[in-house]
Amino acid sequence: MEHELKRIYSGSLVNAEFIGSVLEQNDIQFLIRNYQEESLVAGWAANTIKGDASVFVFDKDYDRAMLLLDEINDSEMEEE
């Protein structure tokens, strides 16, 4: 099941794109689903406040991606 996608983040699109850039720098393939954009393309507008986007990675990269997210969260906590 290494080709199965797992969600590692759900929240704002800005954060999702930042996480995507970190994953890309670490050679981890990812997919960002932008629910607001998807709804507009489908012809209706989703009324979402939270969970505008999700980031997915392949199952084989899940553990590594979660470690990177932990590092991001730890560095943000140190800055506060």
N, CA, C and O atoms as a GROMACS GRO file, in nm:
protein
  320
    1MET      N    1   0.080  -0.120   0.000
    1MET     CA    2   0.000   0.000   0.000
    1MET      C    3   0.085   0.128   0.000
    1MET      O    4   0.041   0.230   0.052
    2GLU      N    5   0.203   0.123  -0.057
    2GLU     CA    6   0.288   0.241  -0.055
    2GLU      C    7   0.236   0.353  -0.143
    2GLU      O    8   0.285   0.465  -0.134
    3HIS      N    9   0.137   0.324  -0.228
    3HIS     CA   10   0.080   0.428  -0.314
    3HIS      C   11  -0.047   0.487  -0.256
    3HIS      O   12  -0.113   0.569  -0.320
    4GLU      N   13  -0.081   0.446  -0.135
    4GLU     CA   14  -0.198   0.502  -0.068
    4GLU      C   15  -0.162   0.641  -0.014
    4GLU      O   16  -0.053   0.660   0.040
    5LEU      N   17  -0.253   0.736  -0.028
    5LEU     CA   18  -0.230   0.870   0.023
    5LEU      C   19  -0.281   0.883   0.166
    5LEU      O   20  -0.386   0.829   0.201
    6LYS      N   21  -0.205   0.956   0.247
    6LYS     CA   22  -0.245   0.983   0.385
    6LYS      C   23  -0.242   1.133   0.408
    6LYS      O   24  -0.150   1.202   0.363
    7ARG      N   25  -0.343   1.184   0.477
    7ARG     CA   26  -0.348   1.327   0.507
    7ARG      C   27  -0.256   1.356   0.625
    7ARG      O   28  -0.260   1.288   0.728
    8ILE      N   29  -0.172   1.460   0.608
    8ILE     CA   30  -0.084   1.500   0.717
    8ILE      C   31  -0.121   1.638   0.772
    8ILE      O   32  -0.074   1.677   0.879
    9TYR      N   33  -0.204   1.711   0.699
    9TYR     CA   34  -0.242   1.846   0.744
    9TYR      C   35  -0.376   1.883   0.683
    9TYR      O   36  -0.406   1.848   0.569
   10SER      N   37  -0.454   1.954   0.761
   10SER     CA   38  -0.578   2.014   0.712
   10SER      C   39  -0.591   2.149   0.779
   10SER      O   40  -0.586   2.159   0.902
   11GLY      N   41  -0.608   2.253   0.701
   11GLY     CA   42  -0.617   2.388   0.756
   11GLY      C   43  -0.608   2.491   0.646
   11GLY      O   44  -0.662   2.472   0.537
   12SER      N   45  -0.541   2.599   0.675
   12SER     CA   46  -0.534   2.710   0.579
   12SER      C   47  -0.448   2.674   0.458
   12SER      O   48  -0.354   2.596   0.467
   13LEU      N   49  -0.483   2.733   0.346
   13LEU     CA   50  -0.407   2.711   0.223
   13LEU      C   51  -0.265   2.763   0.235
   13LEU      O   52  -0.172   2.703   0.183
   14VAL      N   53  -0.248   2.875   0.304
   14VAL     CA   54  -0.114   2.933   0.321
   14VAL      C   55  -0.024   2.833   0.394
   14VAL      O   56   0.089   2.809   0.351
   15ASN      N   57  -0.073   2.776   0.503
   15ASN     CA   58   0.006   2.676   0.576
   15ASN      C   59   0.030   2.552   0.492
   15ASN      O   60   0.139   2.495   0.496
   16ALA      N   61  -0.071   2.510   0.417
   16ALA     CA   62  -0.057   2.392   0.333
   16ALA      C   63   0.053   2.413   0.229
   16ALA      O   64   0.133   2.322   0.203
   17GLU      N   65   0.058   2.531   0.170
   17GLU     CA   66   0.162   2.559   0.070
   17GLU      C   67   0.300   2.566   0.135
   17GLU      O   68   0.399   2.524   0.075
   18PHE      N   69   0.308   2.619   0.257
   18PHE     CA   70   0.436   2.621   0.328
   18PHE      C   71   0.483   2.478   0.357
   18PHE      O   72   0.600   2.445   0.335
   19ILE      N   73   0.392   2.395   0.405
   19ILE     CA   74   0.426   2.255   0.431
   19ILE      C   75   0.469   2.186   0.302
   19ILE      O   76   0.564   2.109   0.302
   20GLY      N   77   0.400   2.215   0.193
   20GLY     CA   78   0.438   2.160   0.064
   20GLY      C   79   0.579   2.198   0.024
   20GLY      O   80   0.653   2.116  -0.031
   21SER      N   81   0.618   2.322   0.051
   21SER     CA   82   0.754   2.365   0.016
   21SER      C   83   0.858   2.291   0.100
   21SER      O   84   0.965   2.257   0.051
   22VAL      N   85   0.827   2.267   0.228
   22VAL     CA   86   0.919   2.192   0.314
   22VAL      C   87   0.930   2.048   0.265
   22VAL      O   88   1.040   1.992   0.260
   23LEU      N   89   0.818   1.988   0.229
   23LEU     CA   90   0.821   1.851   0.177
   23LEU      C   91   0.900   1.844   0.048
   23LEU      O   92   0.978   1.750   0.028
   24GLU      N   93   0.881   1.941  -0.040
   24GLU     CA   94   0.953   1.944  -0.167
   24GLU      C   95   1.103   1.954  -0.145
   24GLU      O   96   1.181   1.888  -0.213
   25GLN      N   97   1.145   2.037  -0.050
   25GLN     CA   98   1.288   2.051  -0.018
   25GLN      C   99   1.348   1.921   0.034
   25GLN      O  100   1.469   1.901   0.026
   26ASN      N  101   1.263   1.834   0.087
   26ASN     CA  102   1.309   1.707   0.142
   26ASN      C  103   1.273   1.589   0.051
   26ASN      O  104   1.270   1.474   0.096
   27ASP      N  105   1.247   1.618  -0.076
   27ASP     CA  106   1.220   1.517  -0.178
   27ASP      C  107   1.106   1.423  -0.141
   27ASP      O  108   1.114   1.302  -0.164
   28ILE      N  109   1.000   1.479  -0.083
   28ILE     CA  110   0.880   1.403  -0.051
   28ILE      C  111   0.768   1.451  -0.144
   28ILE      O  112   0.734   1.570  -0.145
   29GLN      N  113   0.713   1.359  -0.221
   29GLN     CA  114   0.602   1.394  -0.309
   29GLN      C  115   0.478   1.420  -0.225
   29GLN      O  116   0.456   1.354  -0.124
   30PHE      N  117   0.397   1.516  -0.268
   30PHE     CA  118   0.279   1.554  -0.191
   30PHE      C  119   0.169   1.601  -0.285
   30PHE      O  120   0.192   1.627  -0.403
   31LEU      N  121   0.051   1.611  -0.230
   31LEU     CA  122  -0.065   1.662  -0.302
   31LEU      C  123  -0.136   1.761  -0.209
   31LEU      O  124  -0.161   1.730  -0.093
   32ILE      N  125  -0.167   1.879  -0.262
   32ILE     CA  126  -0.246   1.976  -0.186
   32ILE      C  127  -0.384   1.981  -0.250
   32ILE      O  128  -0.397   2.007  -0.369
   33ARG      N  129  -0.486   1.956  -0.169
   33ARG     CA  130  -0.624   1.972  -0.215
   33ARG      C  131  -0.676   2.104  -0.162
   33ARG      O  132  -0.681   2.126  -0.040
   34ASN      N  133  -0.715   2.190  -0.252
   34ASN     CA  134  -0.770   2.320  -0.219
   34ASN      C  135  -0.921   2.311  -0.238
   34ASN      O  136  -0.971   2.320  -0.350
   35TYR      N  137  -0.994   2.292  -0.127
   35TYR     CA  138  -1.138   2.266  -0.136
   35TYR      C  139  -1.216   2.386  -0.189
   35TYR      O  140  -1.315   2.368  -0.260
   36GLN      N  141  -1.174   2.506  -0.155
   36GLN     CA  142  -1.242   2.625  -0.206
   36GLN      C  143  -1.229   2.632  -0.358
   36GLN      O  144  -1.327   2.656  -0.428
   37GLU      N  145  -1.109   2.610  -0.409
   37GLU     CA  146  -1.085   2.612  -0.553
   37GLU      C  147  -1.163   2.500  -0.623
   37GLU      O  148  -1.221   2.522  -0.729
   38GLU      N  149  -1.164   2.382  -0.563
   38GLU     CA  150  -1.238   2.270  -0.623
   38GLU      C  151  -1.386   2.302  -0.634
   38GLU      O  152  -1.450   2.270  -0.735
   39SER      N  153  -1.441   2.366  -0.532
   39SER     CA  154  -1.584   2.398  -0.535
   39SER      C  155  -1.615   2.503  -0.642
   39SER      O  156  -1.718   2.495  -0.708
   40LEU      N  157  -1.525   2.600  -0.659
   40LEU     CA  158  -1.546   2.703  -0.762
   40LEU      C  159  -1.542   2.642  -0.901
   40LEU      O  160  -1.622   2.679  -0.988
   41VAL      N  161  -1.450   2.550  -0.924
   41VAL     CA  162  -1.440   2.483  -1.054
   41VAL      C  163  -1.566   2.401  -1.080
   41VAL      O  164  -1.610   2.390  -1.195
   42ALA      N  165  -1.622   2.344  -0.975
   42ALA     CA  166  -1.743   2.262  -0.989
   42ALA      C  167  -1.868   2.348  -1.008
   42ALA      O  168  -1.974   2.296  -1.042
   43GLY      N  169  -1.856   2.479  -0.987
   43GLY     CA  170  -1.968   2.568  -1.011
   43GLY      C  171  -2.043   2.613  -0.888
   43GLY      O  172  -2.152   2.668  -0.899
   44TRP      N  173  -1.986   2.589  -0.771
   44TRP     CA  174  -2.048   2.636  -0.648
   44TRP      C  175  -1.936   2.677  -0.553
   44TRP      O  176  -1.822   2.635  -0.571
   45ALA      N  177  -1.967   2.755  -0.455
   45ALA     CA  178  -1.864   2.803  -0.361
   45ALA      C  179  -1.884   2.737  -0.225
   45ALA      O  180  -1.989   2.750  -0.162
   46ALA      N  181  -1.782   2.666  -0.181
   46ALA     CA  182  -1.786   2.603  -0.049
   46ALA      C  183  -1.779   2.711   0.057
   46ALA      O  184  -1.701   2.806   0.046
   47ASN      N  185  -1.857   2.696   0.158
   47ASN     CA  186  -1.857   2.791   0.269
   47ASN      C  187  -1.769   2.735   0.380
   47ASN      O  188  -1.819   2.688   0.483
   48THR      N  189  -1.637   2.741   0.359
   48THR     CA  190  -1.545   2.686   0.457
   48THR      C  191  -1.468   2.797   0.524
   48THR      O  192  -1.423   2.892   0.460
   49ILE      N  193  -1.453   2.785   0.653
   49ILE     CA  194  -1.369   2.877   0.728
   49ILE      C  195  -1.241   2.805   0.766
   49ILE      O  196  -1.131   2.857   0.747
   50LYS      N  197  -1.255   2.686   0.819
   50LYS     CA  198  -1.142   2.604   0.858
   50LYS      C  199  -1.134   2.485   0.763
   50LYS      O  200  -1.236   2.440   0.711
   51GLY      N  201  -1.015   2.436   0.741
   51GLY     CA  202  -1.001   2.320   0.655
   51GLY      C  203  -1.012   2.352   0.508
   51GLY      O  204  -1.064   2.272   0.431
   52ASP      N  205  -0.962   2.468   0.469
   52ASP     CA  206  -0.968   2.508   0.328
   52ASP      C  207  -0.883   2.419   0.239
   52ASP      O  208  -0.910   2.406   0.120
   53ALA      N  209  -0.779   2.359   0.296
   53ALA     CA  210  -0.687   2.278   0.217
   53ALA      C  211  -0.635   2.162   0.302
   53ALA      O  212  -0.634   2.168   0.425
   54SER      N  213  -0.594   2.058   0.233
   54SER     CA  214  -0.532   1.943   0.300
   54SER      C  215  -0.406   1.905   0.223
   54SER      O  216  -0.398   1.924   0.102
   55VAL      N  217  -0.308   1.852   0.296
   55VAL     CA  218  -0.184   1.805   0.236
   55VAL      C  219  -0.180   1.654   0.255
   55VAL      O  220  -0.201   1.602   0.365
   56PHE      N  221  -0.151   1.583   0.146
   56PHE     CA  222  -0.142   1.438   0.148
   56PHE      C  223  -0.003   1.395   0.102
   56PHE      O  224   0.059   1.461   0.018
   57VAL      N  225   0.045   1.284   0.157
   57VAL     CA  226   0.171   1.223   0.112
   57VAL      C  227   0.144   1.074   0.092
   57VAL      O  228   0.045   1.020   0.142
   58PHE      N  229   0.234   1.009   0.020
   58PHE     CA  230   0.224   0.864   0.005
   58PHE      C  231   0.254   0.796   0.138
   58PHE      O  232   0.331   0.846   0.219
   59ASP      N  233   0.192   0.682   0.157
   59ASP     CA  234   0.208   0.605   0.279
   59ASP      C  235   0.355   0.581   0.313
   59ASP      O  236   0.394   0.587   0.430
   60LYS      N  237   0.436   0.554   0.212
   60LYS     CA  238   0.578   0.524   0.234
   60LYS      C  239   0.653   0.645   0.290
   60LYS      O  240   0.758   0.627   0.354
   61ASP      N  241   0.603   0.766   0.269
   61ASP     CA  242   0.670   0.887   0.316
   61ASP      C  243   0.604   0.947   0.441
   61ASP      O  244   0.650   1.049   0.492
   62TYR      N  245   0.498   0.883   0.488
   62TYR     CA  246   0.418   0.941   0.597
   62TYR      C  247   0.500   0.969   0.723
   62TYR      O  248   0.494   1.079   0.777
   63ASP      N  249   0.577   0.872   0.770
   63ASP     CA  250   0.654   0.890   0.894
   63ASP      C  251   0.755   1.004   0.882
   63ASP      O  252   0.770   1.085   0.973
   64ARG      N  253   0.824   1.008   0.769
   64ARG     CA  254   0.922   1.115   0.746
   64ARG      C  255   0.855   1.252   0.740
   64ARG      O  256   0.907   1.349   0.794
   65ALA      N  257   0.740   1.258   0.674
   65ALA     CA  258   0.667   1.384   0.664
   65ALA      C  259   0.619   1.430   0.801
   65ALA      O  260   0.626   1.549   0.831
   66MET      N  261   0.572   1.339   0.883
   66MET     CA  262   0.525   1.376   1.016
   66MET      C  263   0.639   1.425   1.103
   66MET      O  264   0.620   1.515   1.185
   67LEU      N  265   0.757   1.368   1.087
   67LEU     CA  266   0.874   1.417   1.160
   67LEU      C  267   0.906   1.561   1.120
   67LEU      O  268   0.940   1.644   1.204
   68LEU      N  269   0.896   1.590   0.991
   68LEU     CA  270   0.920   1.727   0.944
   68LEU      C  271   0.816   1.823   1.001
   68LEU      O  272   0.850   1.935   1.039
   69LEU      N  273   0.690   1.780   1.006
   69LEU     CA  274   0.586   1.865   1.065
   69LEU      C  275   0.613   1.890   1.213
   69LEU      O  276   0.592   2.001   1.262
   70ASP      N  277   0.659   1.789   1.282
   70ASP     CA  278   0.694   1.806   1.423
   70ASP      C  279   0.806   1.908   1.439
   70ASP      O  280   0.802   1.992   1.529
   71GLU      N  281   0.906   1.902   1.350
   71GLU     CA  282   1.016   1.998   1.355
   71GLU      C  283   0.965   2.140   1.329
   71GLU      O  284   1.008   2.234   1.395
   72ILE      N  285   0.874   2.155   1.235
   72ILE     CA  286   0.816   2.286   1.206
   72ILE      C  287   0.742   2.338   1.328
   72ILE      O  288   0.759   2.454   1.368
   73ASN      N  289   0.660   2.254   1.388
   73ASN     CA  290   0.584   2.295   1.506
   73ASN      C  291   0.675   2.329   1.623
   73ASN      O  292   0.650   2.425   1.695
   74ASP      N  293   0.782   2.250   1.642
   74ASP     CA  294   0.876   2.278   1.751
   74ASP      C  295   0.946   2.412   1.730
   74ASP      O  296   0.964   2.488   1.825
   75SER      N  297   0.985   2.441   1.605
   75SER     CA  298   1.054   2.568   1.580
   75SER      C  299   0.959   2.686   1.599
   75SER      O  300   1.002   2.793   1.643
   76GLU      N  301   0.832   2.670   1.566
   76GLU     CA  302   0.734   2.776   1.587
   76GLU      C  303   0.712   2.801   1.736
   76GLU      O  304   0.694   2.915   1.778
   77MET      N  305   0.713   2.695   1.815
   77MET     CA  306   0.693   2.709   1.959
   77MET      C  307   0.810   2.785   2.023
   77MET      O  308   0.792   2.864   2.116
   78GLU      N  309   0.931   2.760   1.972
   78GLU     CA  310   1.050   2.827   2.025
   78GLU      C  311   1.047   2.976   1.995
   78GLU      O  312   1.100   3.056   2.073
   79GLU      N  313   0.988   3.013   1.882
   79GLU     CA  314   0.983   3.154   1.843
   79GLU      C  315   0.884   3.234   1.926
   79GLU      O  316   0.898   3.356   1.935
   80GLU      N  317   0.786   3.169   1.986
   80GLU     CA  318   0.684   3.242   2.063
   80GLU      C  319   0.732   3.280   2.196
   80GLU      O  320   0.658   3.342   2.273
   0.00000   0.00000   0.00000
